[in-house]
Amino acid sequence: MKKYLYLAAIAIASCGTILSSCSDDKISGDSIFSTKAVQRNAFDEWLYKNYTMPYNIEFQYRLKTEETEQAYNFVPADSAKTVKLAILTKYMWFDAYAETVGLDFIKENAPRIILVTGTPGYTRYRTEVIGSAEGGYKVRLGKVNALTDDQLKDYGSMNNYYFHTMHHEFMHILNQKQPYDESYDNISRSDYVSGNWTSIPDKKAQSMGFVSAYSMENPAEDIAELYSIYVTSTPEDWDTIMRNAGNKGGSIINRKLKIIREYMRNAWNVNIELLRTAILRRGGKIGTLNLNTLE
C-alpha cells in the first residue's frame, strides 16, 4: 500500500529591521547537536553491523509517533519477537537480493527505514494493513506481537504475513523509481474494483487473471501482488493458483508476468527466476535458523 510523503518547503525571512539585534547576539561555541556517544544495546549493535553497515538501512523498533501513519493507532513491537523478525527480514529479503543481484542494488534501492509495530493498521473496510511503503524510503511491518515461535519457523505462515509483504512493498518502491510499462495497466483495466476487492474470493479473482483478490484494487497493487506472490510461492502453491485461474485467467496472468520479467531485467538487472530460486531455498531453511542468538 503506497503512501506518498510530501515535504513542505519553509521560507526563511531575512532579519530586515531586526538586523542590528541579530548582529548583537553572541555566538555560542556549543553545538546544537548532541556529542554524547550513542548508547547501544546488543540488538542495536547487531542492527548496526547487519543493516546499517552493509545495506545503509535503519531498522527502527522503538516506536516513534512521527514515523508512523497518523491514520492508525499502533503499539510498540515486542522486543524478543522483533529480534527474530529482524534476523528473518535480512535473511529472506535483503540477503536474497544481494545474493542474486549484488550488494550495491540493495544499498541504492532498499528502503532507508524499516519500521516495526506491534499491531497492524486497519482500513475503513476493516482489512489489516500489515505492511506499507512510504515515499520510496520507508517500509513498515506490523502485527509483530501476534507472532508465535511456530509461525517464525514455518515458511508458509511467515510468507503469508511477512515475506510476501516485504517483496510487495519493495516492488512499490522500485516502481516509484522506475515506472513499469504502462501497457500492464491496460490488460485488466475494466476489472479493477478499488476497495470492493474485499468481497471477492481469491479463486474468483484468479479466474479473471488476478493472482489474488487484492490485486483487483488497482494496477499498482496488481503488479506488486503478482511479483511478490510469484517470487515467494513454492512451485506447488503457484500451480494451485494457475489451476484456479484456468485457461483464460492463466493466460492473463502469464501476460502480466512476462511484462514483470522484462521490467525487472531491463530496469533493474534482476532475473526473477534466479531470485525466486534463492528465496525458496532460503525459505526452506528458516526452520533451522537460530533466532534466539545474535551472531
Buried (B, 14 or more C-beta within 10 A) or exposed (E): BBEEEEEEEEEEEEEEEEEEEEEEEEEEEEEEEEEEEEEEEEBBEBBBEBBEEBBEBBBBBEBEEEBBBEEBEBEBBBEEBBBBBBBBBBBBBBBBBBBBBEBEBBBEBBBEBBBBBBBBBEBEEEBEBBBBBBBBEBBBBBBBBBBEEEBBBBBEBBBBBBBBBBBBBBBBBBBBEEEBBEEBBEBBEEBBBEEEBBEBEBBBBBBBBBBBBBBBBBBBBBBBBBBBBBBBBBEEEBEBBBEBBBEEBBEBBEBBBEBBBEBBEEBBEBBBEEBBBBBBEBBEEBEEBEBEEBE
